[in-house]
Amino acid sequence: MQAIRWHPPAYDIRVETVPIPEIQDPDDAIVKVKLAALCGSDLHIYRGHGGVDKVHTCGHEFIGEVVSLGSNYGANVQGRPKLYSSLKVGDKVVSPFTVNCGECHVCRLGYTGRCPSGALFGSPALDGGQAQYVRVPKAGGTLFNLSNPDTWPTTLSEQEKQKGLTAIADSSLLMLADILPTGVFAATQALNHPKLQPMLTGRPWPLCFSPEVNPEAQNEPGLTLEDRVLTVAVIGLGPVGICATVSLLDELVTRKLPFRVVAIDLLEKRREKMKAVYDAIDKSGKGNGEFAVLATDEAKDLVNKWTGGIGCTAVLEVVGHPSALTSAYDLVRAFGVVVSVGVHGAPVVPYTGRQLYNKNVSFDFGRCPARAMFPPAFELLVKRQDVFGKVGDPASLVDRVVSFKEAPESYRAFDKGEVGKVIFNPWE
């Protein structure tokens, strides 16, 4: 089969012929890849970061069809994740970017991105999906079966779910592998953080956690309307950053929360993409809050103007670089929240303990539990087809679908910021 392979030390992408993977464990599945995507996280290894020195097949975002199953699958399987009894050869599946067993304590809690049995596709530990076929370990706990939506929960009606799966293109469904769940994860962490509860409930800290206590009886001043406005910055407007911004806006509008959001990127091309995406969202999806897309220094000035110098309630950092973390710290207010879903390669966090103490800043770092976030990500995908439904338009997250032979140039152009999201068709 054909596969896109990375060779050390850096910037060396080759399309090579390698053996078709085979079942190695009874929990395995072999998937024939229909489409695979290039992600910003792929660039860390591409650039030679992280000490990787092993040739491997790239890619952790793929959608395809099951062509082979291990012996642990069958209708009579009980006491295991539902796919072990329902997944069949021929089913259409999308995979999160990490393997997760679905059975351990960590997975049961929903923290699937850190399953002890997990592995990252497209790494030395596990060949990736930028190939014509891919082996999926622990497939019964990892994959989502798009041919049988009864195997995963959603708040959508069965009719809405089926309509979505029928109408949505594979290039759009592929976003469920990583970028859309990660964007939803970032927004969800921020808007559900305990430090936002005073703004969400209208009750000061810590009475916001005690609904039975009357703040007036405690001689506590009530919150003003301005006090309750959420000021949020999103740093980094690559595909994940745009997904995070769209998810954030959707949640703010759905919950009827007052807001001001500024989306930030150093590159004008990415800022223009974010503006086009925002313009494509229908009026009901924008709400009545304020929204701006700016470079870093302009954003800091605007946040100071919006808040009288207090700073952002929350900052979503979607870059994975110390400079972005520094900007996040500069933007966030005292008792604010920074959510970082960017993959960090640098060994040093650019803060001292004293700096964090002086601002009472809360940080949430780390990998999205993509499988756990699949249901809300799917619902947003269905809802926001005005943004996620096309390829090649100014407001599309996906710029192009290309053949494997264009992989070396696609990696180079993506690394330089010359193109946005690129999808590979292994069969062209």
Secondary structure, DSSP 8 states (H G I E B T S, - for coil): -EEEEEETTTTEEEEEE-------STT-EEEEEEEEEE-TTHHHHHTTGGG--S-EE--S-EEEEEEEE-TT-STT--SS-THHHH--TT-EEEE-SB---S-SHHHHTT-GGG-TT--BTTBTTB--SSBSEEEETTHHHH-EETT-GGGS--SS-HHHHHHHHHHS-HHHHGGGGTHHHHHHHHHHHHHT-GGGHHHHHS--TTGGG-TTS-GGGGT-----TGGG-EEEEEE--SHHHHHHHHHHHHHHHHTT--EEEEEE-S-HHHHHHHHHHHHHS-GGGTTTSEEEEE-HHHHHHHHHHHHTT--EEEEEE-S-SHHHHHHHHHHEEEEEEEEE-S---SS--S--HHHHHHHT-EEEES---HHHHHHHHHHHHHHTHHHHS-BSSTT-SEEEEEEGGGHHHHHHHHHTTSS-EEEEETT-
